[in-house]
Amino acid sequence: MPIVHSRCIPKLASTGRWRISEFTKLERLMNGDAFSNALLTKRSSFNWSTVPFEYPSEKVVVLPTGKGRQLPAIQAQSRSETQSDKRVREARRLEVKRIFLNDWEAYRKYAWMKDALMPISGGFRDQFSGWAATLVDSLDTLWIMGLREEFDEAVDAVANIDFGNSSSGRVNTFETNIRYLGGLLAAYDLSKREVLRTKAIELGNLLYTAFNTENRMPVDFIEFETAKTGKGLIVESSVVSASPGTLSLEMTRLSQLTGDAKYYESISRVMDLFYRGQNQTLLPGLWPTYVSMSAQDVTTGSWFTLGGCADSLYEYLPKEYALLGGREAKYEMMSKGFLETAKNNLLFRPMVPGNESILIASSATVSPTGEVTLDEETEHLSCYLGGVYALSGRLFGNPEYIKIGKKLTLGCVYGYLSFPTGMMPERLNMVACKSSEDCEWNPKRFDEEKRKRPEWKDHLPLGFTTAKDPRYILRPEAIESVFIMYRVTGNRVWQDLGWRMFTAIANGTETEHGTHAAVRDVTRAAKALPQEDYMESFWLAETLKYFYLLFSTPDIISLDDYVLNTEAHPFLRTG
C-alpha cells in the first residue's frame, strides 16, 4: 500500500475508495486554475536588495537542513462525528464566516488598501506604514474560509503595494514582521501564488536593513530613508524583549522559501544572545521584560512577565523548534527552560467562589537575592500561554504541560464567563491562593485583598480585585488557546466553550452598522456597550480565524503540518 500524506487522503471510506480530505477540497477550490500574477507584479519603487550595508554580516550561518527529527504528533486523532454534531459545528463555522464577510466588505468599501477600518465612522487609519495591513493580514483567512473571489482580488491588490514608500518615517520592525511578512509568507505557503513570494522577498529585504547596525542587533524602528542609503542604524538602548525575540519564525521561513540563509543568519545572532543569557538572569529560565540590544544585554533587570512586552518571545521558542524540524536543539532547551521557570514562579491558582482549579499567568519583580514577588495581575495578552504549554507538551512528550495548558486556558475562559458581557477585560487582578492545594474560597481574605486595590469597584464579580483596563479590543489570545486545546485533545467541550465566547464577542462588539469594534468597558452590562471607533487587523487575521478553525475539521491547517506565528499566520513545516 502506498504511503499517503495525512493532509490529503486520511483514510478509507466505507465504499473502499479513498476519502478526499476537507483540506484537499479547499486546496482544489482555492488553487485550481489560479492565474499567476508574477508578470503583473508592480515592483516597489525602491529595490531593498541593493542597499550597500555599512555593517554587512561577516558571519556565515547555514540554514539547518538534512533529515530532521521525527517529532511527535501534536493533534489528537480525529474522533467520529455524528450527523447531529456535524450540523451544529457547520452552523457555527458558517456564522463565524458570515461575521468575517460583513467586516471584510466594510473594510473593502471604506478602507481598501488602508491599514485599518474605523468601523463606526467608516473611516480608516494608516498606522503601520500604509501598506494595507488589514488586507495583507487577512490573506490567509480568506484562503482558509474558501473565499476564492475575495482572495484573488486581494492578491491582485498585493501586487501593487509599494514597499519603497511609507506613510511613516519610521517602520516598526516587530509589527511589520508579524503582520505583513507573516501574512505574505503564509498566503504563499497556502496558495503558491508567486506574487506573494515576490512581495515577501521585497519586504524581507527591507526588514533585513534593521540588522545594518554596528553589532548586527536589530533596531526596533527602521529609519526609512536612512535605511535606503545603507548608513548604519542606531540600536535603541532599551526595548521590550518580545521585539527582537519575535523575528525568528518569519526570517527562518523566508530563508527556507528562498534558499538565502541571510535572513536566518540575522536572527540566529539574536537568538544566540538570548540562549547564552537565559540562565544568567535574576530568574534563570526567563528574561527581563526590557533588554538592551545595543549593549547586547538580555540579563539585567528585575521585572519579569509572560504577558505583553515579552509574550511572543516565549511563544516562538517551541514553534521555531518545530519549524526547523527539531534540527536546532537550543530551541528545545530554551523552551523547556522557560516553561519550567514559569511553572514554578509566575503561574498561580486564583481564589474563586466556585473553587475551580484554574491557573493564571502573572508578572513579578525579583530581588537581587532571588525573592519573587507576584503582582497577581494578568492580561488578555497572557492567554496565549495555555496553547503554548499544550503544544510544548506534545512536542516534548510532557503530559504535565498539557494539564497546565488546560488550566491556563480555563483560567482565561473563566475571565470571559465571569463578566456580565461575556468578555474578558484587557487587564485585571485576582487573589493568589497560598498554594495550588490550599485554595478554598475565603470571603474574609478576599475582602481584605480587594481593599488593598484602589482600582477595585463594587460591581466587579467576586474573585476579581480589579479590572484595571476594562476594554475588550477584539483580541485573539484566549480563543487561540481554546483552539489549540481542542486540536491537542480532541475534546469537543472546547468547541462549546469557544461558541459561548464567540456569541458574546459577536453580540457585544457589533456596531449599529453591523461591523465590529473595540469595547471600552466589558465589566458592566448595557444594551449598547460603549465602543471605540477602531478595528484591529488581528480581528480578521487572528480572532475570527481561530474561531473558524475551531469549528472546522482538524485537517484544515493541521498543527502537524503548520506552525502559526503570533499573528496566526500558518507556515508550512518542512519536516
C-alpha positions as CSV (number, residue, x, y, z in Angstrom):
1,M,0.0,0.0,0.0
2,P,1.4,3.4,-0.9
3,I,2.3,6.0,1.8
4,V,-0.4,8.7,1.9
5,H,0.0,12.2,3.3
6,S,-2.3,12.7,6.3
7,R,-3.4,16.1,5.0
8,C,-4.5,14.8,1.6
9,I,-6.3,11.4,1.9
10,P,-6.5,10.4,5.5
11,K,-8.4,7.1,5.5
12,L,-10.5,4.7,3.6
13,A,-14.2,5.3,3.2
14,S,-16.7,2.5,3.8
15,T,-17.1,2.2,0.0
16,G,-13.4,1.1,-0.3
17,R,-12.5,4.3,-2.1
18,W,-10.0,6.9,-0.7
19,R,-11.9,9.7,1.0
20,I,-10.8,13.1,0.0
21,S,-10.0,15.3,3.0
22,E,-11.6,18.7,3.5
23,F,-8.2,20.4,3.2
24,T,-7.6,18.8,-0.2
25,K,-11.1,20.0,-1.3
26,L,-10.1,23.5,-0.1
27,E,-6.8,23.4,-1.9
28,R,-8.6,22.5,-5.1
29,L,-11.1,25.3,-4.7
30,M,-8.6,28.0,-3.9
31,N,-5.6,26.9,-6.1
32,G,-7.1,25.3,-9.1
33,D,-6.7,27.2,-12.3
34,A,-5.0,30.1,-10.4
35,F,-3.7,32.8,-12.7
36,S,-0.1,33.7,-11.9
37,N,0.3,37.4,-11.1
38,A,4.1,37.2,-11.3
39,L,4.2,39.1,-14.6
40,L,1.8,41.7,-13.3
41,T,3.6,42.4,-10.1
42,K,4.4,46.1,-9.6
43,R,7.9,46.2,-8.3
44,S,8.4,48.5,-5.4
45,S,9.8,52.0,-6.2
46,F,13.0,51.1,-4.2
47,N,15.0,47.9,-4.5
48,W,15.9,47.0,-0.9
49,S,18.2,44.2,-2.1
50,T,20.7,46.8,-3.4
51,V,21.3,48.6,-0.1
52,P,25.1,48.8,0.5
53,F,25.3,47.9,4.2
54,E,27.7,49.9,6.3
55,Y,27.8,46.9,8.6
56,P,27.5,43.7,6.4
57,S,27.4,40.3,8.1
58,E,30.8,38.7,8.4
59,K,29.4,35.5,9.9
60,V,28.4,32.5,7.8
61,V,25.4,30.7,9.3
62,V,23.9,27.8,7.3
63,L,20.2,27.1,7.5
64,P,19.8,23.7,9.2
65,T,18.9,21.2,6.6
66,G,19.1,17.4,6.2
67,K,17.0,14.9,7.9
68,G,15.1,16.4,10.8
69,R,14.0,14.6,14.0
70,Q,10.8,12.6,14.0
71,L,8.7,15.0,16.1
72,P,5.6,13.7,17.9
73,A,2.1,14.4,16.6
74,I,0.6,17.5,18.1
75,Q,-3.1,16.9,17.1
76,A,-5.2,14.2,18.7
77,Q,-6.5,11.5,16.4
78,S,-9.8,12.6,14.8
79,R,-12.9,11.3,16.5
80,S,-16.0,10.1,14.8
81,E,-18.7,12.7,14.5
82,T,-22.5,12.2,14.5
83,Q,-24.6,13.9,11.8
84,S,-26.2,16.0,14.6
85,D,-22.8,17.1,15.9
86,K,-21.7,17.9,12.4
87,R,-24.7,20.1,11.7
88,V,-24.1,22.1,14.9
89,R,-20.4,22.5,14.1
90,E,-21.1,23.5,10.5
91,A,-23.7,26.1,11.6
92,R,-21.2,27.6,14.0
93,R,-18.5,27.7,11.4
94,L,-20.7,29.4,8.8
95,E,-21.8,32.0,11.4
96,V,-18.1,32.9,12.0
97,K,-17.7,33.2,8.3
98,R,-20.7,35.5,8.0
99,I,-19.3,37.8,10.6
100,F,-15.9,37.8,8.8
101,L,-17.5,38.6,5.4
102,N,-19.5,41.5,6.9
103,D,-16.4,43.1,8.3
104,W,-14.3,42.3,5.2
105,E,-16.9,44.0,3.0
106,A,-16.9,47.1,5.2
107,Y,-13.1,47.2,5.0
108,R,-13.3,46.8,1.2
109,K,-15.9,49.6,0.9
110,Y,-14.4,52.2,3.3
111,A,-10.8,51.4,3.9
112,W,-9.5,49.4,0.9
113,M,-5.7,49.4,0.7
114,K,-5.5,51.2,4.1
115,D,-4.2,49.7,7.3
116,A,-7.3,49.6,9.4
117,L,-11.0,50.2,9.3
118,M,-12.8,52.6,11.6
119,P,-15.9,50.6,11.9
120,I,-18.2,53.2,13.4
121,S,-17.4,56.3,11.3
122,G,-16.5,54.4,8.1
123,G,-13.0,56.0,8.1
124,F,-9.6,54.4,8.1
125,R,-6.2,54.6,9.7
126,D,-2.7,54.1,8.3
127,Q,-0.7,53.3,11.5
128,F,1.5,50.6,10.0
129,S,3.3,52.4,7.2
130,G,0.2,52.4,4.9
131,W,0.8,49.1,3.2
132,A,-2.8,47.8,3.7
133,A,-2.2,45.9,6.9
134,T,-5.7,44.6,7.2
135,L,-5.6,43.3,3.7
136,V,-2.2,41.5,4.0
137,D,-3.0,40.3,7.5
138,S,-6.3,38.7,6.2
139,L,-5.0,37.0,3.1
140,D,-4.7,33.5,4.7
141,T,-8.1,33.9,6.4
142,L,-9.7,34.5,3.0
143,W,-8.0,31.4,1.7
144,I,-8.9,29.2,4.7
145,M,-12.5,30.3,4.5
146,G,-12.7,29.3,0.9
147,L,-13.4,32.9,-0.3
148,R,-11.8,32.5,-3.8
149,E,-13.1,35.6,-5.4
150,E,-12.1,37.8,-2.4
151,F,-8.7,36.1,-2.2
152,D,-8.0,36.6,-5.9
153,E,-8.9,40.3,-5.6
154,A,-6.7,40.7,-2.5
155,V,-3.7,39.0,-4.2
156,D,-4.1,41.4,-7.2
157,A,-4.1,44.3,-4.8
158,V,-0.9,43.0,-3.0
159,A,0.9,43.1,-6.4
160,N,0.6,46.9,-6.3
161,I,1.9,47.5,-2.8
162,D,4.9,49.8,-2.9
163,F,7.4,48.9,-0.1
164,G,9.6,51.7,-1.4
165,N,7.3,54.3,0.2
166,S,5.9,54.5,3.7
167,S,3.3,56.7,5.4
168,S,5.6,56.9,8.3
169,G,9.2,57.9,8.5
170,R,9.9,55.1,11.0
171,V,8.9,51.5,10.3
172,N,8.0,49.3,13.2
173,T,10.2,46.2,12.8
174,F,8.1,43.9,15.1
175,E,4.6,44.8,13.6
176,T,5.9,44.8,10.0
177,N,7.4,41.4,10.6
178,I,4.4,39.6,12.2
179,R,1.6,41.2,10.2
180,Y,3.0,41.9,6.8
181,L,5.8,39.5,6.3
182,G,4.0,36.7,8.2
183,G,0.8,37.4,6.1
184,L,2.6,37.2,2.8
185,L,4.6,34.1,3.7
186,A,1.6,32.2,5.0
187,A,-0.6,33.1,2.0
188,Y,2.2,31.9,-0.3
189,D,2.6,28.6,1.6
190,L,-1.2,28.0,1.1
191,S,-1.7,29.2,-2.4
192,K,1.8,29.1,-4.1
193,R,0.9,32.4,-5.8
194,E,4.3,33.7,-6.9
195,V,3.4,37.3,-6.5
196,L,3.2,36.7,-2.7
197,R,6.6,35.2,-2.6
198,T,8.0,38.1,-4.6
199,K,6.5,40.7,-2.3
200,A,7.6,38.8,0.8
201,I,11.2,38.9,-0.6
202,E,10.9,42.7,-1.2
203,L,9.6,43.2,2.4
204,G,12.1,40.8,3.8
205,N,15.0,42.8,2.3
206,L,13.5,45.9,3.9
207,L,13.3,44.3,7.3
208,Y,16.9,42.9,6.8
209,T,18.1,46.5,7.0
210,A,17.1,46.5,10.6
211,F,20.2,44.5,11.2
212,N,22.5,47.0,9.5
213,T,24.0,48.0,12.8
214,E,27.4,48.0,14.4
215,N,26.7,44.9,16.5
216,R,24.3,43.3,14.0
217,M,21.4,43.5,16.5
218,P,18.1,44.7,15.1
219,V,16.6,48.2,15.6
220,D,13.1,48.4,17.0
221,F,12.2,51.1,14.4
222,I,13.8,51.4,11.0
223,E,14.5,55.0,9.9
224,F,13.1,54.5,6.5
225,E,15.0,57.0,4.3
226,T,18.3,56.4,6.2
227,A,18.0,52.7,5.7
228,K,17.9,53.2,2.0
229,T,21.3,54.8,2.0
230,G,23.0,51.9,3.7
231,K,24.2,54.0,6.5
232,G,24.3,52.1,9.8
233,L,21.2,52.4,12.0
234,I,21.5,53.1,15.7
235,V,20.2,50.3,18.0
236,E,18.0,51.5,20.8
237,S,19.3,51.3,24.3
238,S,16.2,49.6,25.8
239,V,13.4,47.6,24.1
240,V,10.8,45.1,25.2
241,S,12.2,41.6,24.9
242,A,9.4,40.5,22.6
243,S,10.5,42.9,19.9
244,P,13.9,41.3,18.9
245,G,12.7,37.9,20.1
246,T,9.8,37.7,17.7
247,L,11.6,37.6,14.3
248,S,12.7,34.0,14.1
249,L,9.8,32.3,12.5
250,E,9.3,34.7,9.7
251,M,13.0,35.1,8.9
252,T,13.5,31.4,9.1
253,R,10.6,30.6,6.8
254,L,11.8,33.3,4.3
255,S,15.2,31.6,4.2
256,Q,13.6,28.2,3.7
257,L,11.5,29.5,0.8
258,T,14.3,31.4,-1.0
259,G,17.3,29.3,-0.2
260,D,19.0,32.6,1.0
261,A,20.4,32.0,4.5
262,K,21.0,35.7,5.3
263,Y,17.6,36.1,6.9
264,Y,18.1,33.1,9.1
265,E,21.6,34.3,9.9
266,S,20.3,37.6,11.1
267,I,18.0,36.1,13.7
268,S,20.4,33.4,14.7
269,R,22.7,36.0,16.2
270,V,19.9,37.5,18.2
271,M,18.6,34.1,19.5
272,D,22.2,33.0,20.4
273,L,22.3,36.1,22.6
274,F,19.1,35.0,24.4
275,Y,20.3,31.5,24.6
276,R,23.6,32.5,26.3
277,G,21.8,34.8,28.8
278,Q,18.8,32.6,29.7
279,N,20.3,31.2,32.9
280,Q,22.2,34.4,33.9
281,T,19.2,36.5,34.9
282,L,17.7,37.1,38.3
283,L,15.1,34.5,37.4
284,P,17.0,31.8,35.4
285,G,15.0,30.5,32.6
286,L,13.2,33.8,31.9
287,W,14.5,37.1,30.5
288,P,13.7,40.5,32.0
289,T,10.9,42.4,30.3
290,Y,13.3,45.0,29.0
291,V,16.6,44.2,27.3
292,S,19.3,46.3,25.7
293,M,20.3,45.2,22.2
294,S,22.8,48.0,21.9
295,A,24.7,46.6,24.9
296,Q,23.8,43.0,24.0
297,D,22.4,42.7,27.5
298,V,19.4,40.4,28.0
299,T,20.1,39.6,31.6
300,T,19.9,42.9,33.5
301,G,16.5,43.7,35.0
302,S,14.2,42.7,37.9
303,W,10.8,42.8,36.2
304,F,9.6,39.6,34.6
305,T,6.4,38.9,32.7
306,L,4.8,36.3,30.5
307,G,2.4,38.8,29.0
308,G,2.6,41.9,26.8
309,C,6.1,43.1,26.0
310,A,7.6,39.5,26.4
311,D,4.8,37.1,25.3
312,S,5.8,36.2,21.7
313,L,9.5,35.8,22.6
314,Y,8.4,32.7,24.6
315,E,5.8,31.7,22.2
316,Y,8.3,31.4,19.3
317,L,10.7,29.1,21.1
318,P,8.8,25.8,20.7
319,K,7.4,26.9,17.4
320,E,10.9,27.6,15.9
321,Y,11.9,24.2,17.1
322,A,9.0,22.7,15.2
323,L,9.6,24.8,12.1
324,L,13.2,23.7,11.9
325,G,12.1,20.1,12.3
326,G,13.9,19.7,15.6
327,R,17.3,20.4,14.0
328,E,18.2,23.1,16.4
329,A,18.5,21.7,20.0
330,K,18.9,25.1,21.6
331,Y,15.2,25.9,20.9
332,E,14.2,22.8,22.8
333,M,16.4,23.7,25.7
334,M,15.2,27.3,25.7
335,S,11.6,26.2,25.6
336,K,11.9,23.8,28.5
337,G,13.9,26.3,30.5
338,F,11.2,29.0,30.3
339,L,8.3,26.5,30.7
340,E,9.8,25.1,34.0
341,T,10.7,28.5,35.4
342,A,7.3,30.0,34.5
343,K,5.5,27.0,36.1
344,N,7.4,27.4,39.3
345,N,7.3,31.1,39.7
346,L,4.8,33.1,37.5
347,L,1.7,30.9,37.5
348,F,-0.8,31.0,40.3
349,R,-4.1,29.4,41.2
350,P,-6.7,32.2,41.9
351,M,-9.1,32.1,44.8
352,V,-12.6,32.0,43.3
353,P,-16.1,31.4,44.7
354,G,-16.6,28.1,43.0
355,N,-13.1,26.8,43.9
356,E,-12.4,26.0,40.2
357,S,-9.0,24.5,39.6
358,I,-7.6,27.1,37.1
359,L,-4.3,28.9,36.6
360,I,-3.5,32.5,35.8
361,A,-0.3,33.8,34.3
362,S,1.2,36.7,36.2
363,S,4.2,39.0,36.4
364,A,6.7,39.5,39.2
365,T,9.6,41.5,40.5
366,V,12.7,39.6,41.6
367,S,15.1,40.9,44.3
368,P,18.9,40.7,44.0
369,T,18.7,37.7,46.4
370,G,16.1,35.9,44.1
371,E,13.0,36.6,46.1
372,V,10.0,36.6,43.7
373,T,7.0,38.9,44.4
374,L,4.0,38.3,42.2
375,D,1.8,41.2,41.3
376,E,-1.3,38.8,40.9
377,E,-2.2,40.6,37.7
378,T,-2.9,39.2,34.3
379,E,-3.9,40.5,30.9
380,H,-5.7,39.2,27.9
381,L,-2.4,39.0,26.1
382,S,-1.2,36.4,28.5
383,C,-3.9,34.0,27.4
384,Y,-1.7,32.6,24.6
385,L,0.3,30.7,27.2
386,G,-2.2,27.8,27.6
387,G,-1.8,27.0,24.0
388,V,2.0,27.2,24.2
389,Y,2.1,24.8,27.1
390,A,-0.2,22.3,25.3
391,L,1.8,22.5,22.1
392,S,5.0,22.0,24.1
393,G,3.5,19.1,25.9
394,R,3.1,17.3,22.7
395,L,6.4,18.4,21.1
396,F,8.5,17.4,24.1
397,G,6.4,14.5,25.3
398,N,5.4,16.0,28.6
399,P,1.8,15.3,29.7
400,E,2.1,17.7,32.6
401,Y,2.5,20.7,30.2
402,I,-0.8,19.7,28.6
403,K,-2.5,19.7,32.0
404,I,-1.0,23.1,32.8
405,G,-2.2,24.4,29.4
406,K,-5.7,23.2,30.1
407,K,-5.8,25.0,33.5
408,L,-4.3,28.2,32.0
409,T,-6.8,28.2,29.1
410,L,-9.7,27.5,31.5
411,G,-8.5,30.5,33.6
412,C,-9.0,32.8,30.6
413,V,-12.3,31.2,29.8
414,Y,-13.3,31.9,33.4
415,G,-12.3,35.5,32.8
416,Y,-14.8,35.6,29.9
417,L,-17.7,33.8,31.6
418,S,-17.5,35.7,34.8
419,F,-18.3,39.2,33.4
420,P,-21.8,40.2,32.5
421,T,-20.9,40.9,28.9
422,G,-19.2,37.5,28.4
423,M,-15.9,39.2,27.5
424,M,-12.7,39.3,29.4
425,P,-11.2,42.7,30.3
426,E,-7.8,43.7,28.9
427,R,-6.1,43.7,32.3
428,L,-7.3,42.5,35.8
429,N,-6.2,41.3,39.2
430,M,-7.2,38.3,41.3
431,V,-6.1,36.9,44.6
432,A,-3.4,34.2,44.5
433,C,-4.0,31.1,46.7
434,K,-1.4,30.2,49.2
435,S,-0.8,27.1,47.2
436,S,-2.5,25.1,44.4
437,E,-3.9,22.7,47.0
438,D,-4.8,25.3,49.8
439,C,-7.4,27.2,47.7
440,E,-10.7,27.3,49.4
441,W,-12.8,30.4,48.8
442,N,-12.3,32.7,51.8
443,P,-14.7,35.8,51.7
444,K,-12.8,37.5,54.6
445,R,-9.5,37.2,52.8
446,F,-11.0,38.4,49.5
447,D,-12.5,41.4,51.3
448,E,-9.1,42.2,52.8
449,E,-7.3,41.9,49.4
450,K,-9.7,43.9,47.4
451,R,-9.4,46.8,49.8
452,K,-5.7,46.9,49.1
453,R,-6.5,47.7,45.5
454,P,-7.6,51.3,44.8
455,E,-8.9,50.2,41.4
456,W,-11.4,47.8,42.9
457,K,-15.1,48.6,42.0
458,D,-18.1,47.2,43.8
459,H,-19.7,46.0,40.5
460,L,-16.8,43.6,39.8
461,P,-17.6,39.8,40.1
462,L,-16.4,38.1,43.2
463,G,-12.8,36.8,42.7
464,F,-11.6,39.9,40.8
465,T,-10.0,42.7,42.8
466,T,-9.5,45.0,39.7
467,A,-10.3,45.4,36.1
468,K,-7.5,48.0,35.6
469,D,-8.2,48.1,31.9
470,P,-11.9,47.2,31.3
471,R,-11.7,47.2,27.5
472,Y,-12.0,44.3,25.0
473,I,-10.2,45.3,21.8
474,L,-11.1,42.2,19.7
475,R,-8.1,40.2,20.9
476,P,-7.5,36.6,19.9
477,E,-5.3,35.1,22.6
478,A,-8.0,33.3,24.6
479,I,-9.7,31.7,21.6
480,E,-6.2,30.8,20.3
481,S,-5.5,28.6,23.3
482,V,-9.1,27.2,23.2
483,F,-8.5,26.2,19.6
484,I,-5.1,24.6,20.4
485,M,-6.5,22.7,23.4
486,Y,-9.2,21.3,21.1
487,R,-6.7,20.2,18.4
488,V,-4.4,18.7,21.0
489,T,-7.1,16.8,23.0
490,G,-9.9,16.3,20.5
491,N,-12.4,17.1,23.4
492,R,-15.5,18.9,22.0
493,V,-16.0,20.7,25.3
494,W,-13.6,23.3,23.9
495,Q,-15.8,23.9,20.9
496,D,-18.8,24.5,23.2
497,L,-16.7,26.9,25.4
498,G,-15.5,28.7,22.2
499,W,-19.0,29.1,21.0
500,R,-20.1,30.8,24.2
501,M,-17.1,33.2,23.8
502,F,-17.9,33.8,20.2
503,T,-21.6,34.7,20.7
504,A,-20.7,37.1,23.5
505,I,-18.0,38.8,21.4
506,A,-20.1,39.0,18.2
507,N,-23.0,40.5,20.0
508,G,-21.1,42.8,22.4
509,T,-18.8,44.3,19.7
510,E,-21.3,44.7,16.9
511,T,-21.9,48.3,15.9
512,E,-25.1,49.8,14.5
513,H,-23.6,49.3,11.0
514,G,-23.2,45.6,11.5
515,T,-19.4,45.9,11.8
516,H,-17.4,45.1,15.0
517,A,-15.5,47.5,17.2
518,A,-13.4,47.5,20.4
519,V,-15.5,47.9,23.6
520,R,-14.4,50.4,26.2
521,D,-15.9,48.6,29.2
522,V,-16.9,45.0,29.4
523,T,-17.3,44.9,33.1
524,R,-20.8,46.4,33.1
525,A,-23.8,45.1,31.2
526,A,-25.6,47.5,28.9
527,K,-28.0,47.3,25.9
528,A,-25.4,49.2,23.9
529,L,-21.9,48.9,25.1
530,P,-19.5,51.9,24.8
531,Q,-17.3,51.4,21.8
532,E,-14.1,52.7,20.2
533,D,-14.0,53.5,16.5
534,Y,-11.3,51.0,15.7
535,M,-11.0,47.5,14.4
536,E,-7.5,46.0,14.7
537,S,-6.3,43.9,11.7
538,F,-5.9,41.0,14.1
539,W,-9.7,40.7,14.4
540,L,-9.8,39.3,10.8
541,A,-6.3,37.8,10.8
542,E,-6.5,36.0,14.2
543,T,-9.6,36.2,16.2
544,L,-12.1,35.1,13.6
545,K,-9.6,32.7,12.0
546,Y,-9.2,30.9,15.3
547,F,-13.0,30.7,15.8
548,Y,-13.4,29.4,12.2
549,L,-10.7,26.8,12.6
550,L,-12.2,25.6,16.0
551,F,-15.3,24.7,14.1
552,S,-13.5,23.2,11.0
553,T,-12.4,19.7,10.5
554,P,-9.0,19.1,12.1
555,D,-7.2,18.6,8.8
556,I,-7.8,22.3,7.9
557,I,-4.4,23.8,9.0
558,S,-3.3,20.8,10.9
559,L,-0.9,21.6,13.6
560,D,1.2,18.6,12.5
561,D,1.7,20.4,9.2
562,Y,1.8,24.1,10.1
563,V,3.3,26.4,12.6
564,L,1.2,29.5,13.3
565,N,3.1,32.7,14.0
566,T,1.9,35.2,16.7
567,E,-0.5,36.8,14.2
568,A,-2.0,33.3,13.4
569,H,-0.3,33.0,10.0
570,P,0.4,29.3,9.2
571,F,3.9,28.5,7.9
572,L,4.3,25.1,6.3
573,R,6.5,22.7,8.3
574,T,9.1,21.1,6.1
575,G,9.9,18.1,8.2
